[in-house]
Amino acid sequence: MSAHFSVFVTGATGFIGRHTVEALRGAGHQVRALCRSAEPGLAALGADIVRGDVLDQRLVHEAVKGVDVVVHGAGLVSRNVDDASTMLRLHVNGTRNVVGAAAAAGVRRVVHLSTSGTVAVSDDASLVLKESDRVPFEQLARFPYYLSKWLAERTAADLVDGSRTELVTLNPSLALGPGDVRGSSTEDVRRFLKRELPIVPSGGFSFVDARDVADVVVTALHRGKSGERYLLGALNLTFAQFFQRLERVSGVKGPTLSFVLPKQLTTFGIGFLERAASAIGAKLPVTSTEAEMASAFWYCDSRKAAVELGFRPRDPMHTLLDTVKDIRGQGKKEKLVTSSSTPAAA
């Protein structure tokens, strides 16, 4: 691609966000990154740092002036139900500010980074879901993070309706790979390596390399149909299959309870133990919400992204190996210098 764009990026300090900035700069694009702190690592890549956050409407409106494309990925990844209101405010109000500002400024395109969980989740292991499948409201109602991300998608679509601004939504599954500074996405791999996961959940999920998502973001600057969403997943696995692959690349034995617990027993048993532990001031390694999420099936079909965006994920085993090496500190040092003072971002 010969054209170079000026790109405003939110969520640049997150796992996918950092890889996205690096990919954008590697492709020759100018990057203006919204960050709460100075972020010398991003600045070293040539990104222009704008200090602030997506909830500052006036600042966001100023920051999008003169850019060609907005990549909106700011957010908070949390399984804690106590964070529900924070996630709702950040994802919905933040999206309203960013996409509203882009539409008002006549920005050519917004690439919205959402999550596969807004469509690709069910209680049926036989379902591999596509972008056109119905909204899984019964699951979204149970998981505040995914509900807030779906509401953010709807907010973005409403804001660009009737405007000149195009909207392309990317829906990556669980992001793995190197460079997850906060551990928001690779935390379960770390827990596996420390043998903190007591059971094999009965569900399954999809994962994708964060670097491959970043490459798709670059492609989506000029490809993809406006108003469409694109699921990005490299591999669908049951948790038992995932743990087997982690054993192979890490040498660490999986959960000591090697049998798969039925969903009802998993959620009821963990919930009961969670309440009992709370009564004596203790904490379980797995919460009832995590157990319920791990009992669902988060399988997605990425063929649409392959056809329309050229999505070609790398070998999933390479992603797992790089993730394990990075957590253990054995991988290549990241190019980016990170700051511990930045907020969580998706």
N, C-alpha and C positions, 0 to 999 in steps of 0.2 A: 504494500500500500504506500503510495507516494505522498498522500495528503497528511499533513501533521496538524493536530488539533490542540487547542487550549482546553484543558480539562480541569474542572473543579471536582475534588474528591472529598467526600465526607467518610468518616470511619477509617481514615488512612492509618491510624495507629493500631487497628485490629489485625488479626491473623491474616485474613484474605486481603485486607486493605493495604498492608505493608507490601505484600507480594504484588498487588495491583499497581502501586506507585512505581515499584521497580520495573514491572513489565511495561508500563506506559512510558517511562523514561527511556527504557531500552529500545522502544519502538520510535523514539524521537519526538514524542508529544510533550508539550509544556504542561506542567502539573501545578495547580494551586490547591494545597491541602489544608483542610480545616482541622486544627489540633488545639487542645487545651494548653499544651506546653510548647517549648521551643522546638523539640524534636530534631536534634542535630543530625541524626542518622538520615532522616528524610530530606533535610536540607542538603546533606552531603550528596544525595542523589540528584540534586538540582531542583527539588520541589520548592515552590514558594509557599512559605508557611503563613497561614492566617490564624491568629490566636482567637479562640472562642469555641462555641459549640452550636449545634443545630437548633437549640431552643431560643437562641438570640435572633429573633426575626429580622431586626434592623441590620445586624452584621451580615447575616446570610444574604439578604437582598443586595448589599453592597458587594459581597464576595463573588456573586455569580455574574456581575456585569462584565461583559467583554469576553466571556468564555464560549466555546463552541458546544461543549458537552459537559453534562454533570453526571458523575458517578456517585450515587447515593448508597452508602453502606453503613452509616452510623447506626449503632444500636447497642443493646445490652443483652448478652446471652446468659440466661439464668434458668435453672429448674426450680428455684425457690419461689413458692407461691406468695411469699411476703414481698417479692419484687414486682408483683403484678401491676400495681399502679405506676411504678417507675417505668416499667417497660412500655406500658400503654402510652404514657406521656411522651417518652422519648421516641418511640416508633411512630405513633400517629401524629403527634404535634410536630415532631422533628421533620417527618416526611411532608407534612402540610407546609412548613416553612421553606424547606429546600425545593420541593417540586413547584410550589406556588411561586417562589421567587424565580425559578427557571422559566416557567411559563410566562410570567410577567415581563421578564427580560428578553423573551423571544429566543431563548437558548434552543439550538437545533434539535438536540436529543438528550433524554435522561436515561441512563442505564441504572436501573434500580436493583440492588442486591437484596434479595429476600431469602427464603429458605424453601427446600423441598417439602417441608412439613406443613405448608399451607394447602397442599393438595395430596401429597403422596404419603398417606397414613391410613391404616385400616386395622381391623381385628381379624382379617382374613389372610392367611399366609399365601394363598394362591393368587392374590391380586398384585400386579405390577402396574402402578398407576401412571396415567398420562396427564398432560396439561389440561386436556379437555374434560377430564372426569369431574364429577360433582364435588362441591366443597364438603369436606368431612366435618361438618359442624359438631357432631357428637364427640369427636376426638378433640377438636379445637377448644371446645368448652371446658375440657379437663386440663388443658395445658396453656397457661397464660402467655408464654412466650410465642407460641405458634398462633394463637388467636390475635395477639397484638400485631404480629407480622402480616397476617391476612388483612386486618383492618388497615394497616399501612399501605398494602397493595391497592386496596379499594380507594383509599384517599388519594393516592398518586394518580390512579386512572381517572377519577372525577376531576382532578385539578387540570389535567391536560386536555380534557374533553373540550373540543371546540377551539383549541389553541393551535399555534403552529408547531408546538413542541411535541416531538415523537417520544414515546415511552416504550422501552424494552425492559422486561423484567427477567432477571436470572434467578433461578431457584436451585442453588447447590445443596446437595445432601451434606452429611457430616464431613467437615473439612479436616483432613489429616495432612501430614508432611512436616517438614522442618519449619521452625520460626514462630511457633505458637508461644509467644513470650508469656502470656498470662495463663496459658493452659486451659482456656475456656472451651476449646474444641478437642484437645488431645488429652484431657484430664483422665478419661477412662482408660486410655492406654497406659498412662503413668500409674494409675491405680492397679492395673493388671500387673505391671512390672514389679510393683511393691506387694503383690498378692493381697490386695485389700478388697478384692471382689469375691464375696463368699459363695455365690451361686451362679449357675448358667441360666440367664433369663430365657423365657420361652419365646420371645419375639425375634425380630430380625430388622436389619437396617441397611442403608446404602451409605457408602462413603466415596469421597473424591479428593484428589490432591489439590491443596490450596493454590499451588502454582499453576495447575491446569485451569482452575477457575479464573485466575488472574489473566491468563492468556485469552480466555473467552471474553473477558471484559474488554480487552483491547480490540478484539474482533468485532464486538458488539457496538463499538463506536460508529461503525459504518455498515454493519450487516445486521440482519434480524428485522422482522416485520414490526412496525409500530403497533402497540396494543397487545403484543403477544408475550407470553411467558415461556421460559425454556428451562426444563429440568436438567440438572447436571449431576450425574452419579456415575461412578466408575464400575461399581460392583454391588450387587445385592446379596447379603449373606444372613443366615441365622447367627445368633450370638455364639452358638456352639461352633459353627464353621469359622467365625471370626477369631475366636479364642484359639482354635487349632492352628490357624495361620500365624497368630501372634506367637504361639509356642515355637513354631518353626523358625521364625526370624529372630527371636529373643533368647531362646533356650530356657525360658521361665515356664514352669508348669502352671496350668490354668487353675481355676477355682477347685477347691478340695471337694465340693459337692458337684461331682461330675455329671449327675443326671439333670435333665431339664425339668424344672418345676412347672406345672400347669399354671396358666395365668391367674385363675381364681385363688389358688394356694399361695402363689407368689405375692400378690397384692394384699391378701388378707393377712398372711403370716408376717410380712414386713410391717404392715400397719400396726398389728398387735404388738410386735416387738418394739416398734418405734415409740408407741405410747408407754410401754413398760419401761423402756430405757429413759424416757423423759421424766418419768416419775422419780427416778433415782439420780437424775442429773447426768445421765450418760448419753452417748450419741452413737447411733448405728452407722456403719460405713455406707449403707444404702438407705435412702429415704423411701417412703411409700410412693411419692410422686415419681421418683426415678424408677422404682420397680414397675409402676403402672406403664410408664413410657417404654420400658424395656420389654413389656409384654405385648406391645403393638408391633405392627409390621410396617416399616417405612420404606417400602420398595418403590423405585421409580424407573421409568422408561425414558432414556435420554436420546432416543433416535431422532426426535425433532431437532434437538441442538446439533446432532451430528450432521444432519442434512443441511440445515439452514445457517449454522454458525461454524461448521467445520470442527466441532468438538471431537477431539481424539485423545481420551485420557491415557496416561502412561500405564505401564504394568502396575496393578494394584499392590503386588508384593514389593515392588520397589518403593512405593509410597509407605508401606508399613515398615520396611527396613529403615528408610530415611527418618521416619517418625521415632522409631526406637532409638536409633543412633543419636538423634537430636536431643531426646529426653535424657539420655545417658551422657550427653556432652561429647559424643564421639564423632559427630558429624562435622562438616565444614562450618567454620564460624560464619554467622550471618553477616552480610554486608552492612546491614542496618544497625546503627547504634541505638539501643532502646532506652526508654525512660520509664521508671517505675511509677511515675506520678500521673500517668495518663489514665483516663477512664476506659472501661471495657467498651469494645465496639465490635460489631459484627462484620 
